[in-house]
Amino acid sequence: MTIEDVFTLIKGDMERVNNLIQTSLYSEVVLINQISQYIINSGGKRLRPVLVLLSANAFMKTEEAKEAHITLAAVIEFIHTATLLHDDVVDESELRRGKDTANELFGNAASVLVGDFLYSRAFEMMVGVGNMKVMEILSHSTNTIAEGEVLQLLNCNDASTTEARYLEVIHFKTAKLFESASQLGAVVMKQDDKTEQAMANYGMHLGTAFQLIDDVLDYSASSEDMGKNVGDDLAEGKPTLPLIYAMLHGTPEQAALIKEAIEQGGLDQIEEITQAIEVTGALDYTRKIARNEAELAIKQLENIPDSDYKNAMVTLANFSVDRKY
């Protein structure tokens, strides 16, 4: 099964999700409509909603829970989009998915406030599902993501950040929403605690792998493929895993160069740093850790009933580490 087959498998459900997203975005405040439509329609793989759809369909025996899983897929996308709006303001980003960021076009204040609107609209929608477990998972998830944002802020410009500290940021900031998306499908299909936890673990490992490959692509892909500027993380002083590994395994001169770049931010020495990352094997090491996470994700599916949806989740895990964008 290819990644294209995955999207074909859930095409009907995803159309329903997209329609719900469009109708739920409406506000009588024109600027909210403008920014919401801009960011929601600016591309992206919609992987988090895809996880809700695949997880739910893997356990679905009737159509009775269909509306709930469509709604929650839209909710997950709203939460994710809100975090993007806030992230771009904090990071002072100018490009996302190959387009100007909302804060670049509309300003920081408007971007933050529309992010707040999307968060609150997501919670309005999840209340409508009428499931306290859903509320518990998503409220905890959004809180954890916020903690991850603060942890990342503390790590910025800190060249002493360890691999363990960095992976903690990934688990909080990125993997948590993947985890919740996968878990929610099992929840609305009333699976037992063991199955629910397996799906949550699948999402957590998948999200970790996905972010680690993003870190690799930051130094190995083109701006056109990534949809953002090469070296953006370094410019912001973020000590990602390739940088942490290269500092530990490079020459004293390379370590000093990377340390200064993290502490000061900026891309003045990007070519020398990229070379140091390559010669120390930092990208291969990061890919290895990502591949291990993807294999752990797949292992969580061992006791899930066989179906096209299970196969799609395996494909998604492999895609997370094999992708070029």
C-alpha positions, 0 to 999 in steps of 0.5 A: 500500500502506498501513501496515495492508497491511504488517502484514497481509502479514506477519501469519502470521510476526508471530504466530510471532514473538510466540509465540516471544517469549512462550515465550522470556521464561519464567524461574523468577524470578517478578519477571523474568516480571512485568517482561518480560511487562509491557514486551513486552506494553505495545504498540509497533509492533514495527518492528524485527522487522518489518524482519527479516521484510520483508527476509528474505521479499524474498529467500526462495526456500524455507522452509529459513531460515524458523526463522532469520528468525523467531528473529532477529525475536524477538532484535531485539525483545528487544534493543530492549526491553532498551534501553528498560528501561535508557533509562527508568532513565537518563532517569527516565521515567514514561510509555512508550506511554501506560503507566507505565514499568517503573522507575516500577512496579517500581523502577530496580534491577529494571528494569536487571537485567531489561534485562540478562536480556533482553540475555542471552536474546537472545544465547542465542537468536542462538547457536542460529541457528548463523551467525557473521555474525549474531553479528558483526552483533548483537554490534557493534550492541549495542556501538554502541547502548551507545556511543550511550547514552553520547554522548547522556549527554555531550550532555545539558544541553550547549547547544553540541551541533551538528547533526552531533553530534546526528545521530551519536547518532541513528545510534549509538543508534537507527538501528543496530538498524534497520540490523541488522534489515534486514541480517539478513534478507539475511544469513540468505537468503545474499545477496551483499555488495552486497545485504546492504549495501544492506539495511543502508543502508536500515535506517540511513536509515529509523531516522534518519528515524524518530527525527527525526520522534519529535523533531518529535512531541515538540513537535507531538503530544499526550501521548495520541498519543505515549504519553509526556509532551510535551516529555520530551526538553527536560525531560531537557535533551536538545538535539534537532534542533528545539532546535538549529535554533531556537537558531541561527535564532531571536532572541537572546532565543529562543536564550538561552531555549532554551539555559537550558532545555537547560542546566537541564532542566525545562519552565517555559518550554515554551510560549515554547520551543514557539513559538520552535521553530514560528516559526523553522521548526525543525519543518519543517527537521527534517521535511525532513531526515527526508524526505531520509533516507526517500528515501535509504532507498527508493533503497537498494531500487532493485536489490532484486527487485520484490515485495510485501515490497519495496513494504512496505519503501517504504511503511514508509519513507514512514510513518516521516515521515508518521506522527502518532504 
